[in-house]
Amino acid sequence: MSESHNERGSFPSDFLREVPKNFGILHLLGMRIVKAQAGVGQVSIQVDGRLMHPQQIVHGGVIFTIADTAMSMALMSVIPEGSRFGTIEAKVNFLLPVRSGELLAEGTLVHKGRSTAVVEATVYNIFEGEQQAIAKVLGTFYIGRLNDANVPHADQSSAHLSLPTTPLPPGTPRSALRELHFFSSQEDVEAMERSLEDDERGF
């Protein structure tokens, strides 16, 4: 890890402090943003019975969600404020089961292009003073052009952050994006289409 888990609340701007107010999944799972600065994001969550599957280990979906959120915070810290972005592909390796303690995910920017970025994350289990890596994640994100961030939304309360997390299968045509409902709005779909077109043209 690049920094101690005790170094809390390192944010580059007021914008990042406001993100949790409209971040429903964060409140639902009890996640806490620890850091989002200089291409590094950290998110923590306390393990409890809500996060378990019937075998009494933390559900893999929770582990991926905290990793995806940490990667998103890492990317958010290096793109213009208000830019739209979202996960378009991710791979996760679960290394060890988790039964108690705390989870800390650290996302680190690997590469940022004009309209896509690659981010990796390690998820740690912290228990009784010991810290152990329990999952590794690699994700690809699209980055909307800055003018895409200015498209008005009917619900302005969700306009600050758009984090679709369902990966697309390889070769998915852009036309199919309009049928996928994990985007928060039609504008998000159109922003992603423009990002993909920019990549194809080399802009």
N, C-alpha and C positions, 0 to 999 in steps of 0.2 A: 504494500500500500504506500501511496505517496505521502500521506499525512496521518497523524494520529487520529484515532476515532474520537478522541476527546476534544479535538479542535472543531467546535460546532459553529454553525450559523455563519459561514463565510460566503456572502453573496455580493456580486458586483454591482447591483442596482436595486432600487426600490421595486422595480418590475418583478424581480424574482421573489421578493418577499410577498407580493400580492398573489402569486400563482396558486398557493394552497387554498385560497378563499373560494376558487372556482374549480378546484380539482377534486371531484366527487370520489373517485376511487381511492385517493389518498386518505380521505376521512373514513371511507368504508372499511378499509383494511387496517387503518391506524399507522400508516406510513408517516415518516418524518423526513423532510429534506434537510440534510446535514450540510451539504456543500454544493455549490454550483459556480465554479470559477476557473478560468484559464484552461478550459477543456477537460475539467475533472468534475464529476458529479458523484455525490454520496447520498444514499437514502437508507434509513434504518427502519426496522419494525421489530416490536417485541413479540416473541413467539407465545401464543396461547391456544386454547382449544378451538377457537374459531378458524384457525388456519390449518387444522389437521384433516387428513382423510382417515377412513376407518382403521387403518393400520397404525394410527397414532404417530405419524410422521408428517411434517409440513408438506402440504400439497405442492406439486411441482409448478402448478400455475401461479402460486403465490411467489415462488422463488423467481420465476421468469418475470413476473410483473414488477417486482422490486428492482430486478436487473434492468429491465426496459426503462423504468422510470429514472434510474441513475444514469443510463446512457443518454436519455432525453435531456436531463439536466446538464450533462457534460456538453452536449451539442448546443443547447440553448445559451450557454455561457459565451459562445464564440460567434454567434450569428446576430444580425441586427435585431434590436428589440422589436418584438411584435411579429417576427417572421413566422410563417406557417412551416411546419415540418411534421414528419411522421415516419413510423417504422414501416418499411416495405419488405424486409426479409430479416430473419434472425435464426441463429442456430444455438442451441443450448446443450451443454454437457453437464449432467447431474453427477457429482462426484461422490457425495456422502449424504446419508439421511440426516434430518434435523428433527430433534424431539423437544428441545427446550432452549432457553437462553435468548439471544438477540440475533437478528440477521442484519448485516451491513453490506450493502452493494456499493461497489465503486466502479463507475463508468469512466473510461478514458478515451478521448478522441484519438483515432488512429490516422485518419485522413479526411480532409474536407475539400471537396471540389466545388464547382459553381452551383450544382443543383443536387448533389448527393454527398453523403458522408458515411464513413465506416467508423463504428465505435465498438469498443469491447468492454466487457464488465466481468468482474470477479465478485462472487457473493460469499461472504464469510459468516460463519457461525461463531458468536462470541459467548462463551459459557465458562463460568467460574474462573475468569481471568485469562482464559486461553482462547486463541483465535485460530480458526481453521477454514481454509477454502473449501466450499461445498458445491460450487457450481461455477462454470465459465460460459460466457455468452459472447457471441459476435453478431453485431447487427448492422444492417444497411438502412440509411434514412434518406428520404428525399427532403430537399430544402426548397421552399417556394421562393419565387422572386419577391423582392421587397414590396413591389406594388400589389402583389397578391394579398399582402397583409392588410391592405387598406380597403378590401372589398367589404361592404357593410353586411352585417348579419342581422337576421330577424331577432335573434336572442343574443344581445351584446354581452350577456354574462358569461357566455362560453367562448367569446372571441379571443381571449387572451392566449388560449392554449389548445392545440389540436393534436392529440396523440393517438392516432389509429395504430393498433398493435397486431392486427391479424396479418401474417405473412402471405404474400402472393406467390403462387406456384410459378416456376420458371416459364417464360414464354407467354405469360398472360397478356392478351392484347389490350391496348389502351381502351378500346371501346367497351371492354368488359368492366372497366372501373366504375362506370355509371350504374352498374347493377349491384355494386357492393355497398352495403349499408353501414359499414363500420366507420365511415367518414362522418364527421359531424355535420356537414352541409354539402350542397352541390358545389359551392365555391371551392371547398377543399379538393373535390374530385378534379375540377378544372385546373386548379393550381398544380396538382400533381401531374396531370397530363402535360401541362406546359413545361414542367421541370424535365419530364422524360423526353419531350421533343427537343429541349435545349441540349440534353446529353447526346442525342442522336446527331444533332447538327454541330456539336463541338463548341457551343457557346460558353 
